[in-house]
């Protein structure tokens, strides 16, 4: 099995909804950060990739036909080279809308202090290292916690501009989930399902998942 779709868009651009949609369209399974949470043994592999070490993507993506979200979106160039027949899906939202969602979810998780007296679950350290190397350093820079709103938005826009500039037009779809099934299905050459486009992992769900409103 090889990747058919490479998701190049940052997290908080409707990536879990897009994962659900891709799997509904037959691109099953689709790799998302949730897969890393379920398979913490993948985290050191992504950290190694971020350090520039050789990674066996075929082994990592065994059983997957598509990717969206971090960590894979930070390696869209490497994945394009590894899978030259794959199409590239750049999920986007308006910059200010994306930032508001990112600020209240991923940014808060990555920058909140960790209690010293809490025993971390197995694999948490590896997940934390991967998040630092891939989501923070590779996508924004090591100073993410102190970056201004404008600097974070600029990093998001630079990333999207780089994808647009590098991917051939016939291989790229820039996609906002509010567009629904039609552009995605046309890009992938599949029929449009007779059902609403998925809407999962909204901001409130994310905050509940990571206990951001607890206490």
N, CA, C and O of each residue as an XYZ file, in Angstrom:
860
protein
N       0.847     -1.195      0.000
C       0.000      0.000      0.000
C       0.882      1.244      0.000
O       1.933      1.272      0.640
N       0.445      2.263     -0.719
C       1.203      3.509     -0.789
C       0.278      4.675     -0.509
O      -0.942      4.542     -0.612
N       0.843      5.808     -0.158
C       0.016      6.979      0.091
C      -0.549      7.525     -1.217
O       0.169      7.675     -2.205
N      -1.838      7.816     -1.205
C      -2.501      8.448     -2.335
C      -2.712      9.942     -2.110
O      -2.780     10.715     -3.066
N      -2.815     10.343     -0.848
C      -3.095     11.737     -0.501
C      -2.150     12.174      0.609
O      -2.051     11.526      1.651
N      -1.455     13.292      0.368
C      -0.560     13.887      1.361
C      -1.212     15.167      1.874
O      -1.389     16.124      1.120
N      -1.561     15.181      3.134
C      -2.147     16.376      3.730
C      -1.066     17.344      4.163
O      -0.257     17.026      5.034
N      -1.044     18.524      3.560
C       0.005     19.504      3.851
C      -0.463     20.621      4.767
O       0.337     21.481      5.136
N      -1.739     20.634      5.144
C      -2.265     21.734      5.944
C      -2.003     21.552      7.424
O      -2.032     20.435      7.941
N      -1.746     22.663      8.104
C      -1.560     22.651      9.551
C      -2.803     22.100     10.256
O      -3.905     22.108      9.707
N      -2.596     21.624     11.480
C      -3.709     21.286     12.339
C      -4.584     22.501     12.612
O      -4.151     23.644     12.464
N      -5.824     22.233     13.012
C      -6.860     23.245     13.259
C      -7.357     23.862     11.948
O      -7.833     24.997     11.932
N      -7.245     23.115     10.863
C      -7.852     23.505      9.589
C      -8.901     22.477      9.180
O      -9.094     22.212      7.993
N      -9.574     21.903     10.167
C     -10.583     20.889      9.873
C      -9.993     19.544      9.528
O     -10.598     18.776      8.780
N      -8.808     19.240     10.067
C      -8.114     18.027      9.638
C      -8.787     16.743     10.108
O      -8.767     15.746      9.386
N      -9.389     16.741     11.309
C     -10.046     15.503     11.737
C     -11.329     15.272     10.942
O     -11.671     14.133     10.625
N     -12.029     16.343     10.625
C     -13.185     16.207      9.733
C     -12.749     15.699      8.367
O     -13.427     14.867      7.764
N     -11.599     16.208      7.872
C     -11.098     15.776      6.566
C     -10.641     14.325      6.616
O     -10.875     13.572      5.671
N      -9.995     13.925      7.699
C      -9.626     12.512      7.875
C     -10.869     11.632      7.780
O     -10.872     10.628      7.069
N     -11.918     12.011      8.496
C     -13.161     11.244      8.475
C     -13.741     11.186      7.072
O     -14.220     10.141      6.630
N     -13.694     12.321      6.370
C     -14.215     12.373      5.004
C     -13.404     11.487      4.068
O     -13.980     10.747      3.270
N     -12.092     11.549      4.149
C     -11.241     10.736      3.278
C     -11.491      9.247      3.504
O     -11.563      8.468      2.554
N     -11.620      8.871      4.753
C     -11.888      7.460      5.036
C     -13.271      7.056      4.519
O     -13.449      5.933      4.047
N     -14.236      7.951      4.603
C     -15.564      7.667      4.047
C     -15.487      7.490      2.537
O     -16.264      6.724      1.966
N     -14.561      8.188      1.881
C     -14.408      8.105      0.429
C     -13.561      6.916     -0.015
O     -13.350      6.715     -1.211
N     -13.079      6.129      0.941
C     -12.316      4.933      0.609
C     -10.821      5.048      0.809
O     -10.095      4.079      0.586
N     -10.339      6.221      1.230
C      -8.906      6.398      1.480
C      -8.633      6.052      2.941
O      -8.363      6.910      3.782
N      -8.716      4.775      3.188
C      -8.745      4.242      4.539
C      -7.495      3.368      4.756
O      -7.294      2.420      3.996
N      -6.637      3.653      5.778
C      -6.891      4.661      6.788
C      -6.148      5.948      6.494
O      -5.255      5.985      5.646
N      -6.524      7.003      7.203
C      -5.885      8.304      7.032
C      -5.118      8.647      8.305
O      -5.674      8.615      9.403
N      -3.840      8.976      8.148
C      -2.950      9.237      9.288
C      -3.142     10.676      9.775
O      -3.102     11.626      8.992
N      -3.348     10.809     11.077
C      -3.618     12.084     11.749
C      -2.893     12.044     13.084
O      -2.485     10.967     13.519
N      -2.721     13.170     13.742
C      -2.070     13.165     15.055
C      -2.729     12.171     16.003
O      -2.061     11.615     16.875
N      -4.023     11.941     15.846
C      -4.705     10.966     16.696
C      -4.082      9.574     16.560
O      -4.112      8.784     17.504
N      -3.521      9.278     15.391
C      -2.866      7.990     15.197
C      -1.599      7.886     16.044
O      -1.249      6.805     16.519
N      -0.918      9.013     16.230
C       0.281      9.005     17.069
C      -0.108      8.791     18.523
O       0.577      8.070     19.248
N      -1.197      9.410     18.956
C      -1.663      9.179     20.324
C      -2.001      7.709     20.544
O      -1.778      7.165     21.626
N      -2.543      7.071     19.504
C      -2.917      5.655     19.608
C      -1.719      4.730     19.459
O      -1.747      3.591     19.925
N      -0.664      5.219     18.809
C       0.544      4.406     18.570
C       1.759      5.247     18.991
O       2.467      5.798     18.148
N       1.985      5.334     20.292
C       3.038      6.230     20.783
C       4.423      5.803     20.306
O       5.370      6.588     20.358
N       4.538      4.572     19.846
C       5.823      4.122     19.312
C       6.182      4.855     18.021
O       7.335      4.811     17.590
N       5.210      5.531     17.398
C       5.493      6.320     16.203
C       6.198      7.634     16.549
O       6.918      8.189     15.719
N       5.993      8.129     17.763
C       6.522      9.448     18.109
C       8.036      9.554     17.928
O       8.496     10.541     17.354
N       8.837      8.581     18.392
C      10.290      8.699     18.178
C      10.689      8.685     16.700
O      11.718      9.249     16.327
N       9.880      8.045     15.868
C      10.182      8.025     14.437
C      10.039      9.432     13.860
O      10.881      9.877     13.080
N       8.974     10.128     14.243
C       8.788     11.496     13.775
C       9.868     12.421     14.326
O      10.326     13.331     13.634
N      10.270     12.188     15.560
C      11.356     13.003     16.123
C      12.649     12.781     15.345
O      13.395     13.725     15.084
N      12.907     11.535     14.978
C      14.099     11.245     14.185
C      14.033     11.944     12.834
O      15.034     12.488     12.367
N      12.872     11.933     12.210
C      12.713     12.626     10.929
C      12.981     14.114     11.084
O      13.612     14.730     10.224
N      12.502     14.690     12.177
C      12.719     16.123     12.415
C      14.194     16.443     12.621
O      14.635     17.553     12.326
N      14.952     15.485     13.120
C      16.394     15.682     13.301
C      17.168     15.412     12.018
O      18.393     15.530     12.007
N      16.487     15.056     10.946
C      17.136     14.810      9.671
C      17.629     13.398      9.485
O      18.385     13.128      8.552
N      17.220     12.488     10.350
C      17.646     11.099     10.238
C      16.777     10.368      9.209
O      15.649     10.776      8.932
N      17.307      9.304      8.659
C      16.567      8.518      7.670
C      15.389      7.813      8.334
O      15.524      7.232      9.411
N      14.247      7.871      7.683
C      13.022      7.260      8.204
C      12.406      6.397      7.109
O      12.365      6.790      5.943
N      11.935      5.235      7.491
C      11.256      4.336      6.555
C       9.771      4.715      6.541
O       8.989      4.208      7.345
N       9.393      5.602      5.630
C       8.011      6.048      5.580
C       7.066      4.916      5.204
O       5.926      4.886      5.668
N       7.521      3.990      4.376
C       6.658      2.872      4.002
C       6.255      2.063      5.232
O       5.106      1.640      5.355
N       7.197      1.855      6.131
C       6.889      1.111      7.358
C       5.977      1.930      8.267
O       5.034      1.398      8.853
N       6.263      3.221      8.380
C       5.468      4.097      9.239
C       4.021      4.164      8.767
O       3.099      4.154      9.582
N       3.822      4.232      7.454
C       2.486      4.383      6.893
C       1.876      3.066      6.431
O       0.933      3.063      5.640
N       2.400      1.957      6.913
C       1.832      0.664      6.559
C       0.363      0.613      6.981
O       0.042      0.776      8.158
N      -0.520      0.385      6.014
C      -1.939      0.333      6.301
C      -2.664      1.648      6.112
O      -3.872      1.725      6.335
N      -1.943      2.691      5.701
C      -2.553      4.018      5.511
C      -2.499      4.408      4.029
O      -1.567      4.052      3.308
N      -3.528      5.150      3.597
C      -3.573      5.629      2.216
C      -3.510      7.147      2.124
O      -3.369      7.699      1.032
N      -3.612      7.820      3.256
C      -3.650      9.283      3.237
C      -3.096      9.819      4.552
O      -2.996      9.095      5.542
N      -2.738     11.102      4.543
C      -2.332     11.791      5.762
C      -3.020     13.149      5.816
O      -3.346     13.733      4.783
N      -3.233     13.639      7.018
C      -3.625     15.024      7.265
C      -3.029     15.419      8.616
O      -2.641     14.551      9.398
N      -2.956     16.711      8.893
C      -2.577     17.201     10.212
C      -1.086     16.979     10.484
O      -0.368     16.359      9.700
N      -0.650     17.518     11.641
C       0.662     17.163     12.155
C       0.625     15.708     12.623
O      -0.443     15.204     12.970
N       1.761     15.030     12.638
C       3.102     15.496     12.273
C       3.400     15.471     10.771
O       4.349     16.112     10.319
N       2.591     14.729      9.992
C       2.945     14.514      8.586
C       2.980     15.803      7.777
O       3.783     15.928      6.852
N       2.109     16.774      8.115
C       2.067     17.996      7.301
C       3.375     18.765      7.337
O       3.666     19.536      6.423
N       4.168     18.566      8.385
C       5.459     19.253      8.480
C       6.508     18.632      7.568
O       7.598     19.182      7.409
N       6.183     17.480      6.966
C       7.119     16.760      6.101
C       6.535     16.589      4.697
O       6.830     15.611      4.010
N       5.712     17.541      4.280
C       5.041     17.391      2.994
C       6.017     17.281      1.838
O       5.748     16.578      0.864
N       7.165     17.978      1.933
C       8.146     17.897      0.839
C       8.780     16.518      0.766
O       8.917     15.948     -0.317
N       9.168     15.981      1.920
C       9.755     14.646      1.944
C       8.755     13.598      1.462
O       9.120     12.655      0.760
N       7.497     13.772      1.844
C       6.484     12.806      1.424
C       6.185     12.907     -0.059
O       5.924     11.894     -0.707
N       6.219     14.115     -0.608
C       6.051     14.261     -2.053
C       7.146     13.521     -2.804
O       6.885     12.888     -3.828
N       8.370     13.600     -2.298
C       9.481     12.904     -2.951
C       9.348     11.388     -2.805
O       9.676     10.633     -3.720
N       8.861     10.955     -1.639
C       8.732      9.520     -1.383
C       7.567      8.905     -2.147
O       7.603      7.732     -2.518
N       6.514      9.725     -2.381
C       5.309      9.231     -3.044
C       4.952     10.168     -4.197
O       4.019     10.964     -4.090
N       5.699     10.071     -5.301
C       5.551     11.045     -6.392
C       4.211     10.996     -7.110
O       3.885     11.926     -7.847
N       3.429      9.949     -6.920
C       2.122      9.861     -7.549
C       1.007     10.385     -6.648
O      -0.132     10.525     -7.094
N       1.319     10.674     -5.397
C       0.288     11.110     -4.460
C      -0.158     12.538     -4.753
O       0.628     13.367     -5.210
N      -1.425     12.808     -4.484
C      -1.942     14.158     -4.579
C      -1.734     14.873     -3.245
O      -1.620     14.239     -2.195
N      -1.686     16.202     -3.307
C      -1.406     17.000     -2.119
C      -2.646     17.814     -1.769
O      -3.187     18.539     -2.604
N      -3.079     17.681     -0.532
C      -4.273     18.361     -0.044
C      -3.855     19.410      0.986
O      -3.411     19.072      2.084
N      -4.000     20.676      0.624
C      -3.654     21.773      1.530
C      -4.943     22.260      2.194
O      -5.682     23.062      1.623
N      -5.199     21.770      3.393
C      -6.379     22.230      4.125
C      -6.083     23.603      4.721
O      -5.016     23.824      5.294
N      -7.023     24.507      4.581
C      -6.820     25.892      5.026
C      -8.085     26.412      5.700
O      -9.179     25.874      5.532
N      -7.890     27.472      6.462
C      -8.970     28.306      6.969
C      -8.469     29.739      6.854
O      -7.260     29.949      6.752
N      -9.354     30.732      6.866
C      -8.862     32.109      6.921
C      -7.903     32.274      8.096
O      -8.141     31.730      9.175
N      -6.827     33.018      7.891
C      -5.740     33.066      8.863
C      -6.204     33.430     10.268
O      -5.791     32.792     11.236
N      -7.046     34.435     10.393
C      -7.487     34.855     11.725
C      -8.364     33.786     12.379
O      -8.307     33.593     13.594
N      -9.167     33.098     11.582
C     -10.007     32.023     12.104
C      -9.132     30.866     12.564
O      -9.334     30.312     13.644
N      -8.144     30.502     11.719
C      -7.214     29.441     12.107
C      -6.491     29.807     13.399
O      -6.397     28.978     14.303
N      -5.984     31.023     13.503
C      -5.211     31.400     14.679
C      -6.052     31.324     15.946
O      -5.575     30.838     16.972
N      -7.290     31.795     15.892
C      -8.140     31.746     17.079
C      -8.317     30.311     17.563
O      -8.301     30.053     18.766
N      -8.487     29.375     16.625
C      -8.633     27.966     16.986
C      -7.317     27.397     17.505
O      -7.305     26.691     18.513
N      -6.217     27.693     16.835
C      -4.902     27.205     17.257
C      -4.547     27.732     18.643
O      -4.057     26.980     19.485
N      -4.788     29.012     18.885
C      -4.456     29.647     20.163
C      -5.184     28.971     21.322
O      -4.609     28.765     22.390
N      -6.449     28.629     21.104
C      -7.265     28.085     22.183
C      -7.151     26.577     22.328
O      -7.821     25.988     23.177
N      -6.322     25.948     21.521
C      -6.199     24.497     21.567
C      -4.730     24.082     21.635
O      -4.170     23.956     22.723
N      -4.114     23.873     20.490
C      -2.748     23.347     20.438
C      -1.759     24.267     21.142
O      -0.925     23.798     21.917
N      -1.839     25.556     20.886
C      -0.917     26.504     21.518
C      -1.036     26.439     23.032
O      -0.023     26.454     23.732
N      -2.241     26.369     23.542
C      -2.420     26.332     24.995
C      -1.861     25.048     25.586
O      -1.237     25.076     26.647
N      -2.077     23.922     24.913
C      -1.534     22.655     25.395
C      -0.007     22.699     25.433
O       0.606     22.251     26.401
N       0.606     23.243     24.371
C       2.060     23.201     24.250
C       2.774     24.210     25.142
O       3.963     24.053     25.419
N       2.079     25.225     25.589
C       2.760     26.267     26.358
C       2.343     26.314     27.824
O       2.895     27.103     28.591
N       1.387     25.492     28.226
C       0.991     25.519     29.629
C       2.046     24.807     30.471
O       2.656     23.848     29.998
N       2.275     25.251     31.701
C       3.264     24.586     32.566
C       2.782     23.206     32.980
O       1.590     22.989     33.194
N       3.716     22.285     33.089
C       3.389     20.938     33.515
C       3.640     20.797     35.011
O       4.737     21.109     35.472
N       2.652     20.334     35.787
C       2.861     20.148     37.231
C       4.009     19.194     37.511
O       4.110     18.134     36.892
N       4.864     19.567     38.434
C       6.044     18.754     38.724
C       5.704     17.471     39.461
O       6.450     16.495     39.376
N       4.590     17.453     40.184
C       4.269     16.298     41.026
C       3.333     15.303     40.348
O       2.809     14.403     41.004
N       3.120     15.455     39.047
C       2.228     14.551     38.320
C       3.061     13.506     37.585
O       3.992     13.841     36.852
N       2.715     12.231     37.792
C       3.409     11.151     37.089
C       2.890     11.071     35.663
O       1.690     10.910     35.442
N       3.786     11.183     34.704
C       3.387     11.187     33.300
C       3.081      9.767     32.828
O       3.766      8.826     33.230
N       2.079      9.600     31.994
C       1.763      8.263     31.476
C       2.856      7.773     30.538
O       3.628      8.574     30.011
N       2.926      6.441     30.322
C       3.936      5.897     29.409
C       3.827      6.515     28.025
O       2.733      6.679     27.485
N       4.973      6.852     27.462
C       4.999      7.416     26.123
C       4.825      8.916     26.074
O       5.012      9.519     25.017
N       4.469      9.543     27.196
C       4.202     10.980     27.174
C       5.455     11.770     26.830
O       5.387     12.758     26.097
N       6.604     11.338     27.357
C       7.852     12.066     27.083
C       8.171     12.043     25.592
O       8.600     13.050     25.029
N       7.963     10.896     24.958
C       8.226     10.789     23.521
C       7.267     11.656     22.733
O       7.660     12.278     21.746
N       6.010     11.704     23.158
C       5.033     12.565     22.489
C       5.404     14.031     22.664
O       5.285     14.824     21.730
N       5.852     14.386     23.857
C       6.255     15.765     24.102
C       7.446     16.173     23.269
O       7.487     17.283     22.738
N       8.432     15.272     23.148
C       9.594     15.578     22.324
C       9.182     15.756     20.868
O       9.651     16.674     20.194
N       8.303     14.876     20.379
C       7.851     14.984     18.997
C       7.122     16.307     18.769
O       7.348     16.979     17.762
N       6.249     16.680     19.707
C       5.522     17.938     19.562
C       6.481     19.118     19.515
O       6.282     20.054     18.741
N       7.514     19.075     20.338
C       8.482     20.172     20.349
C       9.265     20.243     19.048
O       9.448     21.325     18.489
N       9.728     19.095     18.564
C      10.572     19.076     17.377
C       9.783     19.314     16.089
O      10.271     19.975     15.172
N       8.576     18.781     16.022
C       7.808     18.816     14.775
C       6.834     19.985     14.748
O       6.892     20.830     13.854
N       5.930     20.031     15.740
C       4.896     21.071     15.712
C       5.502     22.433     16.021
O       5.234     23.408     15.318
N       6.318     22.504     17.071
C       6.881     23.802     17.454
C       8.037     24.197     16.543
O       7.926     25.151     15.773
N       9.153     23.461     16.628
C      10.379     23.907     15.965
C      10.247     23.929     14.452
O      10.604     24.916     13.810
N       9.735     22.845     13.880
C       9.722     22.730     12.417
C       8.666     23.620     11.781
O       8.845     24.087     10.656
N       7.569     23.860     12.487
C       6.468     24.617     11.898
C       6.476     26.096     12.275
O       6.015     26.931     11.496
N       6.994     26.433     13.460
C       6.964     27.810     13.928
C       8.327     28.324     14.360
O       8.692     29.457     14.046
N       9.079     27.503     15.074
C      10.356     27.919     15.632
C      10.365     27.695     17.128
O       9.300     27.600     17.740
N      11.540     27.607     17.736
C      11.643     27.266     19.159
C      11.045     28.308     20.088
O      10.802     28.015     21.259
N      10.802     29.519     19.596
C      10.277     30.589     20.445
C       8.760     30.715     20.340
O       8.219     31.795     20.578
N       8.066     29.639     19.991
C       6.617     29.705     19.804
C       5.912     30.342     21.001
O       5.002     31.151     20.821
N       6.318     29.989     22.207
C       5.615     30.460     23.405
C       5.629     31.970     23.543
O       4.727     32.549     24.148
N       6.647     32.612     22.988
C       6.761     34.065     23.128
C       6.508     34.811     21.820
O       6.649     36.032     21.765
N       6.141     34.095     20.786
C       5.845     34.748     19.511
C       4.562     35.558     19.622
O       3.648     35.190     20.360
N       4.498     36.655     18.890
C       3.284     37.455     18.848
C       2.236     36.760     17.985
O       2.549     35.849     17.218
N       0.986     37.204     18.125
C      -0.075     36.664     17.284
C       0.289     36.820     15.809
O       0.120     35.892     15.018
N       0.787     37.990     15.451
C       1.128     38.266     14.053
C       2.238     37.341     13.559
O       2.212     36.913     12.405
N       3.207     37.027     14.410
C       4.303     36.142     14.009
C       3.809     34.717     13.792
O       4.260     34.038     12.869
N       2.892     34.262     14.629
C       2.347     32.914     14.458
C       1.523     32.834     13.178
O       1.634     31.868     12.423
N       0.713     33.832     12.940
C      -0.081     33.868     11.710
C       0.834     33.917     10.486
O       0.559     33.273      9.474
N       1.919     34.681     10.582
C       2.860     34.759      9.459
C       3.482     33.400      9.162
O       3.693     33.061      7.997
N       3.780     32.611     10.206
C       4.332     31.274      9.995
C       3.322     30.383      9.281
O       3.686     29.613      8.392
N       2.072     30.487      9.663
C       1.000     29.731      9.008
C       0.901     30.122      7.533
O       0.806     29.259      6.660
N       0.925     31.398      7.270
C       0.792     31.859      5.884
C       2.026     31.512      5.060
O       1.897     31.206      3.875
N       3.227     31.551      5.655
C       4.446     31.144      4.931
C       4.372     29.683      4.528
O       4.732     29.311      3.411
N       3.907     28.877      5.441
C       3.792     27.445      5.153
C       2.853     27.223      3.968
O       3.194     26.508      3.026
N       1.691     27.827      4.017
C       0.727     27.645      2.933
C       1.267     28.164      1.603
O       1.069     27.543      0.559
N       1.948     29.305      1.648
C       2.522     29.870      0.429
C       3.591     28.955     -0.152
O       3.693     28.817     -1.371
N       4.385     28.330      0.707
C       5.430     27.415      0.238
C       4.818     26.206     -0.460
O       5.331     25.754     -1.484
N       3.727     25.684      0.089
C       3.059     24.543     -0.545
C       2.508     24.951     -1.908
O       2.698     24.245     -2.898
N       1.830     26.084     -1.952
C       1.257     26.549     -3.226
C       2.339     26.726     -4.292
O       2.128     26.404     -5.461
N       3.491     27.237     -3.880
C       4.559     27.528     -4.830
C       5.249     26.261     -5.343
O       5.739     26.234     -6.472
N       5.286     25.224     -4.523
C       6.093     24.055     -4.860
C       5.320     22.924     -5.521
O       5.896     22.139     -6.274
N       4.017     22.829     -5.248
C       3.251     21.681     -5.742
C       2.621     22.020     -7.094
O       1.947     23.043     -7.216
N       2.827     21.187     -8.099
C       2.182     21.436     -9.397
C       0.674     21.569     -9.252
O       0.058     20.864     -8.453
N       0.088     22.460    -10.015
C      -1.339     22.771     -9.881
C      -2.216     21.536    -10.054
O      -3.248     21.420     -9.392
N      -1.828     20.615    -10.928
C      -2.667     19.440    -11.162
C      -2.528     18.392    -10.065
O      -3.223     17.376    -10.068
N      -1.634     18.650     -9.140
C      -1.414     17.718     -8.032
C      -1.905     18.281     -6.705
O      -1.825     17.602     -5.681
N      -2.412     19.513     -6.708
C      -2.725     20.231     -5.467
C      -4.195     20.625     -5.407
O      -4.771     21.081     -6.395
N      -4.797     20.440     -4.222
C      -6.099     21.022     -3.918
C      -5.971     21.836     -2.639
O      -5.585     21.309     -1.596
N      -6.294     23.122     -2.723
C      -6.408     23.950     -1.534
C      -7.864     23.885     -1.102
O      -8.760     24.240     -1.867
N      -8.097     23.437      0.110
C      -9.434     23.021      0.511
C      -9.807     23.555      1.880
O      -9.066     23.398      2.851
N     -10.976     24.194      1.942
C     -11.583     24.613      3.199
C     -12.790     23.714      3.428
O     -13.619     23.551      2.532
N     -12.896     23.132      4.612
C     -13.969     22.163      4.859
C     -15.361     22.759      4.652
O     -16.313     22.017      4.410
N     -15.496     24.078      4.741
C     -16.812     24.680      4.513
C     -17.267     24.482      3.058
O     -18.446     24.659      2.753
N     -16.352     24.123      2.172
C     -16.701     23.864      0.772
C     -17.432     22.534      0.596
O     -18.085     22.312     -0.423
N     -17.323     21.655      1.585
C     -18.041     20.388      1.516
C     -17.400     19.367      0.584
O     -16.219     19.454      0.248
N     -18.209     18.405      0.181
C     -17.714     17.244     -0.559
C     -17.221     17.555     -1.974
O     -16.233     16.972     -2.421
N     -17.887     18.457     -2.676
C     -17.715     18.548     -4.122
C     -16.275     18.751     -4.583
O     -15.799     17.968     -5.405
N     -15.547     19.776     -4.088
C     -14.177     19.949     -4.598
C     -13.258     18.803     -4.220
O     -12.377     18.432     -4.996
N     -13.451     18.238     -3.037
C     -12.614     17.117     -2.605
C     -12.862     15.898     -3.481
O     -11.917     15.244     -3.923
N     -14.111     15.595     -3.730
C     -14.434     14.422     -4.554
C     -13.976     14.610     -5.995
O     -13.480     13.671     -6.618
N     -14.139     15.820     -6.529
C     -13.678     16.081     -7.895
C     -12.170     15.903     -7.991
O     -11.677     15.339     -8.968
N     -11.440     16.370     -7.007
C      -9.973     16.265     -6.980
C      -9.528     14.813     -6.937
O      -8.545     14.435     -7.575
N     -10.258     14.005     -6.180
C      -9.869     12.610     -5.984
C     -10.513     11.663     -6.989
O     -10.182     10.478     -7.036
N     -11.436     12.191     -7.794
C     -12.074     11.365     -8.808
C     -13.031     10.327     -8.258
O     -13.103      9.206     -8.763
N     -13.774     10.707     -7.211
C     -14.734      9.778     -6.602
C     -16.105     10.445     -6.545
O     -16.221     11.662     -6.695
N     -17.132      9.643     -6.329
C     -18.496     10.149     -6.267
C     -18.737     10.904     -4.961
O     -18.110     10.631     -3.937
N     -19.661     11.858     -5.030
C     -20.040     12.626     -3.850
C     -21.025     11.825     -3.015
O     -22.062     11.408     -3.532
N     -20.733     11.597     -1.736
C     -21.669     10.841     -0.886
C     -22.963     11.615     -0.648
O     -22.981     12.846     -0.669
N     -24.023     10.885     -0.426
C     -25.319     11.490     -0.136
C     -25.476     11.620      1.379
O     -26.336     10.978      1.982
N     -24.649     12.446      1.973
C     -24.657     12.658      3.424
C     -23.890     13.937      3.719
O     -23.089     14.371      2.891
N     -24.111     14.547      4.869
C     -23.390     15.781      5.197
C     -21.894     15.538      5.339
O     -21.465     14.447      5.715
N     -21.108     16.561      5.035
C     -19.667     16.477      5.251
C     -19.417     16.395      6.756
O     -20.093     17.081      7.522
N     -18.456     15.569      7.201
C     -18.215     15.405      8.641
C     -17.816     16.715      9.322
O     -17.199     17.589      8.714
N     -18.182     16.824     10.588
C     -17.792     17.966     11.412
C     -17.428     17.438     12.784
O     -18.294     17.280     13.643
N     -16.142     17.163     12.995
C     -15.678     16.578     14.259
C     -14.480     17.343     14.788
O     -13.809     18.066     14.050
N     -14.221     17.173     16.086
C     -13.087     17.784     16.780
C     -13.147     19.310     16.706
O     -12.176     19.963     16.325
N     -14.301     19.866     17.077
C     -14.357     21.315     17.166
C     -13.598     21.783     18.402
O     -13.087     20.965     19.168
N     -13.525     23.073     18.593
C     -12.706     23.639     19.657
C     -13.121     23.141     21.038
O     -12.273     22.825     21.872
N     -14.422     23.073     21.272
C     -14.903     22.620     22.578
C     -14.512     21.169     22.835
O     -14.132     20.818     23.952
N     -14.602     20.318     21.801
C     -14.203     18.919     21.959
C     -12.725     18.813     22.308
O     -12.345     18.051     23.197
N     -11.888     19.583     21.605
C     -10.453     19.549     21.866
C     -10.174     19.968     23.303
O      -9.390     19.312     23.989
N     -10.785     21.024     23.765
C     -10.530     21.531     25.114
C     -10.969     20.511     26.171
O     -10.301     20.358     27.194
N     -12.062     19.830     25.937
C     -12.482     18.775     26.861
C     -11.472     17.628     26.851
O     -11.117     17.096     27.903
N     -11.012     17.250     25.656
C     -10.084     16.131     25.518
C      -8.801     16.357     26.320
O      -8.282     15.432     26.944
N      -8.293     17.595     26.299
C      -7.029     17.884     26.962
C      -7.192     18.592     28.311
O      -6.220     19.093     28.876
N      -8.406     18.627     28.813
C      -8.637     19.176     30.130
C      -8.312     20.647     30.264
O      -7.901     21.094     31.335
N      -8.488     21.410     29.193
C      -8.103     22.817     29.229
C      -9.064     23.675     30.042
O      -8.714     24.782     30.451
N     -10.254     23.177     30.274
C     -11.217     23.939     31.058
C     -11.385     23.370     32.457
O     -12.248     23.812     33.215
N     -10.562     22.395     32.796
C     -10.670     21.769     34.116
C     -10.118     22.708     35.189
O      -9.180     23.467     34.944
N     -10.690     22.644     36.331
C     -10.199     23.412     37.475
C     -10.367     24.881     37.298
O      -9.999     25.655     38.182
